[in-house]
Amino acid sequence: TLNYRGKRNKCNYITVYCNFPVSDKDYENAIKYYTEALEINPDNAIYFGNRSLAYLRTECYGYALADATHAVELDKNYIKGYYRRATSNMALGKFKAALKDYETVVKVRPNDKDAKMKYQECSKIVKQKAFERAIASDELKRSVVDSLDIESMTIEDDYCGPKLEDGKVTLTFMKEMMKWFKEQKKLHRKCAYQILVQVKEVLAKLPSLVEITLKEADKITICGDTHGQYYDLLNIFELNGLPSETNPYLFNGDFVDRGSFSVEVILTLFGFKLLYPDCFHLLRGNHETDNMNQMYGFEGEVKAKYTPQMFELFSEVFQWLPLAQCINGKVLVMHGGLFSEDGITLEDIRKINRNRQPPDSGPMCDLLWSDPQPQDGRSVSKRGVSCQFGPDVTRKFLEQNKLEYIIRSHEVKAEGYEVTHAGKCITVFSAPNYCDQIGNKGAYIHLRGSNLIPEFHQFTAVPHPNVKPMAYANTLMQLGMM
Ligand SMILES: [Mn+2]
């Protein structure tokens, strides 16, 4: 039986609770109770190790790293501590640091097969990264587009799925493709390449800061993270109508990874971008990057459904996704949030040279990675990348740039959206029941040209075929492997 009273029992209760978390709330509670337990017993490596796991599960990799480090400092023989520090570093793309910890574990436990497997897996990634760097410095990387001969790709006679019409995406094609995907069928690789090559050209012409004007009677729908949840994306179109010239959309990044229908989500979104280039908008998220795709499933999914070469082309296309969008000069939308330093202007965003993997710091990194916090000022990010910014930071930024408020995504919210910073910072998230386990609602926002007042619409998850989230992720990141 569980007794919540008494200090020792409280900790026992936490241990039980932590083994069977089913929702985001459980992890939050686990973090809360371990924090209390650590106040009473600050030298307990296991509490730090367990809180680190709860942080890992809630994507707070910066905090997870700090706790795991603390745990191994307290107890050099605490193996789980090394594992968790390694997982945190993997999640942060710090593969060399992760390898060091796996190395330690293998040394201590030479007969542990699981440890050996993890060490080898991580070692493979480190070598691969070193190889990529060596090539990159040798010569400017050539585009995959130059090595493709799409014209000569043949579509086999037994393929009865959708095809572009005279090489163009049409509404009929889009409807057929969405239905085809819904039945879990694969778009012909020729068609996928046609979409990718064309959308790269369209995106490359856009500025890093896209500016649009809504007329009095116009309305736009803004969606947050979709993360490979294709069936929930179809549900958004069901509830809110298909994209069109009179039904414009803005999808605010993190289209891929985690959900195992990322290929279907991204090809659908790219298809609509081609069909309505001026009325269908896409912004880059922190998951439209190589490091994230390698760990969280998209790279594995593209390789499983198509080829490594196609993943390379996806990577090239992602680098051209714009970083922010300004609506009527009043509302600024970006995936992560505001900046680690004061004084950044819209002009600074316009000038960002975005055709690259995001750097570890600076405005481009912040736009993709930062999060708001309730207290004034800035603090170290719970994620270990970029920063957290307070209401005063938001207020100053808006004043300086003559804006009214910002809309960002990037964080799961129980209600699908959250209004903070006295209404100046809005979060929208559109992946309901995130990863099949958080139990959150999804939401999208309507903005009308007449008043720019956000209207929130919530929705719940719909069933999807039995392919679990993270099915294509790196084995080191899969749940239960941490
Ligand atoms: Mn994100």
Residues whose N, C-alpha, C, O or C-beta is under 5 A from the ligand:
A	BS01	MN	D254 G285 N286 L368 H410
